[in-house]
Amino acid sequence: MKSNGRRLCRYVFPAVGGLCVTYLYNIIDGIFVGQGVGYMGLGAVNIGVPFITFVVAVAAMFPMGGATVVAIRMGRRNEKGANHAFMTALILTVLMSLILMAIGMLFPCQIARLSGASDTMLEMSSQYLFYYTAFSVPMLLSTCLSVFVRNDGSPGLAFWGMCAGAAANIFLDWLFIFPLQMGIIGAAIASGLGQVISLVVLLSHFVLKKGKLRITRISISAKLAGKICKRGIPEAISQLNTPVTALCYNLVLSQMIGDMGVSTFSVLSFIFSLANAILSGVVQGLQPLWGLSYGKKDAREMGYYFRAGIIMNGILSVLIYGVLFGFDRQIIAIFNRDPALIEMTSAALPVFALSFFPMGLNLVITGLLFSTKRTNQANVIAVSRGIVLKSLSIFCIPIIFGREAIWFAAIASESLTLTVAVILLRIKQIKWQ
């Protein structure tokens, strides 16, 4: 088990770091926009989150589904089949990024309005969407390649590639927003250029032929593309939690509280994104290990990684909540120092952050199921968590218990989802053969 422990650290820590860095793009934008533009700009960035993260979530099915197929085929020593799956996932990601770029650049105002933008936020929100989606190709490709670089034996490079982009994003955010006074447009362009740098670093893995996967010409197989999508659907649905949460909260808060309510949730959503990155990173690091174990039919090894995931996400949830509870006002002030915003957000944060405890367990269970071809069960959990229960909780709880109770929606939906997940695991005992 010592070798398993070393392998666990080698994959999980870079995965957590890499995913945190990925989510930091929007968080850093939020920090610089909040300080350089104001709380209205902060809310405008959050208006763009539902659409951007929706497409990113849909596109996540390709690298995660492809990585599952690649890991299983590598475990069976089918390297040619693994490379075919990798290239298929890569091509599907390119196609999705082109669709995102076209829609985002042609209809930014309509998307912002549908996402809950008020008249005062509409212009800034549409500008952010237009320039952010202009960089859709490097944005989705860098995320895709980071998954495959990690699966191809270079988790460290996957991490440092994302770090390079994040470092560039921080510098460019400062340059464009403060000295050059480009406002919210500068934040979007800074994020895009950071993604370009990440993509260049990650491509070096394939250019220098460091692993077994190669970028080559292939014939697209509809059957393989369907298999990749099927394996990746649970991950895509799980990631839909972010856009569904943002959209529902934006729509409800804009009607109940107004722009200050939307700006309050924007701070909460940035904090949620980082917590989700940490907890999801554990699962993404475990994914290739589960796939290899499944391919080898090693039940004992798979059980070890499952228990490790539960323990790690449990501990991380406690640590995250402790930091947020102890330093809530200081953390909120990083985004904006408006007294009314700090007061409202600090009152909501302790309740909202309770959802991180069941969320971490839900992510591990879903990840295990889709990594071992238990797609139907994984889909049930992911749909319950990310779409059905979350939207119902956000819309219904404030109607039943009053608008102050809206921040309990997250913990309610995650807890109900965990109940569903445990029941499914007990009814349908997992068999590894």
N, C-alpha and C positions, 0 to 999 in steps of 0.2 A: 504493500500500500504506500510505501515511501515514494516509489516512482510515480504513483498516481497523484500523490500530493504535490510533487514537483511539477508534474505536467499540468495539474490544476492551476497552480500559481502562474505558470508560464503562459497560459491561455487567458485566464480570467482577468488578471491585473491589467494587461494591455487592452483587453476588450473594454473593461470599465473605463480606463483612461481615454481610449479612443472615442467611445460613445459620449463621454462627458465633453470632450473637445468638440465633437460634432454639434451637440446641443448648445455649446457655448457661443456659437455664431449668433444665434438669436438673442441669447442672454446678454452678450457684449453689446450688440446693437441696442438692446433695451437700456443698458446702463448709460451708454454715451448719449443716446437720444433723450433719455430722462433727464440727464444733467445738462445737455447742450441745447435741447429744444423745449423741454418742459413736459409736464404730465400729459398734455394733450398729444404730444408726439409719441409718448409712451403708449397711450391708448391706441393711436393710429397704427403702430407696429403690431399690436396685439390683434387688431382687426384683420391684418393679413395672415395671421397664424392659421386659422381654420383651412383656408384654401391651400396654402403652401404645405402644411403638414398632412393634409388629406392626400395630396398627390404623392408626397414622400412616403406616406404609409402604404398607398397602393403599389408604388414602385418597390417597396421593401420585400414584396413577395418574390421578386425575381432573384436578388442575391441570397436571401435567406432560404428560399425553396431550392435554388441551385446549389447552395452550400450544403444543404442536407443531402441532396443527391450525390454531390461530389464526395462528401465524407463517407457515405455508405459504399460508394463504388471504390474509393481508395481503400477502405477496409477490406473489400473483396479483391483488391489488387487489379482492378479494371481501370488503368490509367487513361486509356484512350476514351472510354466512356465518360470518365470524370471530366476530361478536357472538353468533350462535346457539350456536357451539361454547363460547364463554365462559360463557354462561348455563347451558348443559347441564352443564358441569363444576361450576359453582357449586351447582346443585341437587343433583347427585350427592354433593357434599361435605357438604351439609347433612344429607342422609339418612344418610350414613355416620356423621356425628358424633352423631346421635340414637341410632343403634344402639350406638355405643361408650358413650354415657352410660348407657343402660339396662343393658347388660351389666355395666359396671364398678361401678355403684351397687347392683345387685341381687346380684352374686356376688363381692364382693371377697375373701372368705376362701377360696373355692374356687379363684379365680385365683391367689392368693398361694401356696396349697399346691401347685398344679400347677407353679408357677414355681420351686419348690425351697425355700420358706420352712420353716425349722425351727420347733419349738414356741415357742422364745424370740423369734423374729422375726415370727411370724404376726400378732399383734395390730397391731404398728406397720405392717407391710406392707399389711394390709387397710385400715387407716385412711388411709394415703397413697393407695392406689388409689381408695377411695371418694370422697375430696374432690378428687383430681386429675381424675378422669373426670367429676365434676359440671360441670366447665368445658369439656367436649368441644366444644361448638358454637363458642365463640370460639377455642379452640385450633386446630381444623382450618380454620376459616374464615380466620383471620389468616394461616396458612401458605399457603392457597389463593390469597387475594387478593394476597399479596406476590409470587407468581409472575406473576399477570396484570398487576399494576401495573407490574412491571419490563418485561414484554413490551409494555405499552401506552405505552412511551416515558418512564416515570418511575422509572428504577432507583434514583435518589437517594431518592425518597419511600418506596420499598419498604424501603430500608435504614434510614432514620430512623424509620419506623413500628415496625420490629422493635426498634430501639434504645430507643425510648420505653417499650415494654413491658418490656424487660430492665432498664432503670433503675428502673422501678417495682418490678419483682420483687426487685431487690437491697435496696431500702429496706424493702419489706414483709417480706422474709425476716428481715432484722435485727429489725424491729419485732415480728413475731409470735413468733420463736423466742427472742429474748433478753429484751426488756422485758416482753412479755406472756406468755412461757413457754408457748406453745401447742405446742411440740415439732414433731413430724413433720406434724401436721395443719396447723399454721401455714405450713409450707413448701409444702404442696400448694395451700392457698388463695392464697398469695402468687403462685405461678406462674399460677393461673387468673386472678387480677385483672390481672396483667401482660399476659396474652393479650387481655383485654378492651380494655385501653388501646391495644395494637397494632392491634386490629380497628377501633377508632374512627378512628385516624389513617389507616389504609389506605382506609377507606370514603370519606374526604374526596376521594380521587382521582375517585371516581365521582359523588359528590354535586356537586362543583364542575365536573364534566365536563371534566377536564383532558386526556383522551385520546380515542381513538375508540371504546373499549368502553363500553357502557351497561348498567346493571341495569334490565332491562325484563321484561315478561311474554312468555313464549314457550310454544310447544307442544313437549313433549319428543318428540324423534325417536329411536325405538329404534335405528335404523341409525346415527345420529350418536353416540348414547351408546356403542354397541358399538365404533365407530371410535375414540372417545376412550379407552375402556378398552384397546383393542388397542395404541394408540400409547403408552399409559402403563404397560402391564404390565412392560416391562423396567425402568423406574424403580422401580416398586413392588417388584419382585423384588430389585433391587439394594439397596434400602433394607431389605429383609428380613434383610440381612446382620447388622444390629444386634440385632434380637430373637432371631434364631437363635443368634448368638454368645453373647448374654447367657443365654439359656435353657440351652444346652448346657453352658456353663461353670458356671452355678449348680448344675445337676443333678450334674455330675461333681465339682465342688469340695466341695459339701455332703456328699457321700459319702466323698471321699478325705481331705479336710483339715478340714472342719467350717466353723463360722461365720467363723473367721479367713480361710479360703480365699475364701469368698464376699465378705467385706469387702475383701480384697486385689483381687479382680477388679472390685469396684465402683469402686475408684480407677482401675484400668486402663481400665475402660469409659468413665469420664468423660473421660480423656485421649484415648482412641480416638475418642469422639464429637466432640471439638473438632478432631482431625486430619481426621476424615472430613468434617466441615463445611467445612474449608478446601479440601480437595481436591475435594469434591463441588460446592462453590460455584463453582469454576472452570468445571466442566461445566455447571452451571445458567446461568451467565452466557453460555456459548457456545451454549446451546440455541437461543435466539431468532435468533442470528446464523447458525447452521447452517440453521435452518428458512427464514429469508429467502433465504439463498443457494440453497438447494434449490428454493424456489419460483421463483427467477429463473433456475435452471439454470446457475449460475455455478460451474463446477468449480474454477477457479483460486482464487476467494475461499474456497470451502469447504476446500480443501487448506491454505490459509494458516491458517485458524482451527484446523484439526486439529493442524498442527505446533506452533502456539502453545500449544495445550492440553497437548500432550506435554511441551514444554519447561517450561512454567509448573509443572505438577504434579511434574516431576522435580526442579526447583529447590526447590519448597516442601517436598517430602519430605525432602530433605537438610537444610534449615533446621530443620524440626520435629524430626528425629532428633537433630541437633546440640544443640538446646536441651534436649531430654529427657535426653540422655546426660550433658550438662554440669551440669545442675541437677536431677537426679532426686530427691534427698532433699528439697530445698527445695520442689519442686512437690508431692510426696506430702504433706509436712507441712501444706500449705494445706488439705488435706481432714481430716487427723487426725494428732496427734502421738504416737500410741501407738507405742512403740519396736518392738514385735513386728510391727506392721502396716507400719511404714516399712522394716524389714529385709526382710520377705518381698516387698513390692512393688518395692523398689529392685533386688532380685535378678531379678525377673521382667520389669521394664520394658524393659531393653535388648534382650532377645530378642523380646518381644511387639511392640515398636515397629518391628522390621525389616520387618514386614508392610506398613508405610505406603508403601514404595518400589513394589512391584508393584501395590498397591491403587490408587495414583494413576493409573497407566497403564491399569488395567482400567476405571476409571471413565470416562476419556476415550474409550476405544474403544467402550464400551457406549453412552455418550451420543451419539457420532457416529452409530452404527447406528440407534438408535431415533429420532433427529431426522431421519433421511433414509429412513424407511419400511423399513429393514432389520430388521424386528421379530423375525423368526425367529432370525437370528444373535445379535441382542442378547439374546433370551430364553435362548439356550443359554449365553452367557457369564454372564448374571445368575444363572441357576439354579445353574450350576456354582460360582460364587463365593459366593453368598449362602446356599445351602441344602445342596446335596449334598456338595461337597468340605469345606466348613467343618464341618458336623456330623460327617462321617466322621473328619476330622482330630482334632477335639476328643475324640471317644469312643475312637478307635483308638490314637492316638499314646501316651497314658499307659499303655495296656494293653501295648503292644509294648515301649516304651522306659522305662517307669517314670513315676511321677507328676511327677517334676521336669521331664520333657520336655513337659508339657502346654502350656507357653507357646510352644513351637515350632509349635503347631497353626495359628496365624494365618498365619505366613510360609509354611508348607507349602501351605495351601489357596490363598492369593493367588498364589503362584508357579505352581502347577499351573493355576490359572485363566488366568494370563497366557499360558502355553504354548498353552492351548486358543484364546484370543483371537487370537494371532498366526497360528496354523494356519488359523483361519477366515478371517482377512483375506487370507491368501495363496491359499487355495483359491478363495474367492469374491471376486474383485476387484470393488471398488465402482464402479458406473457411476452417473453423476449425472443422466442424462437422464430 
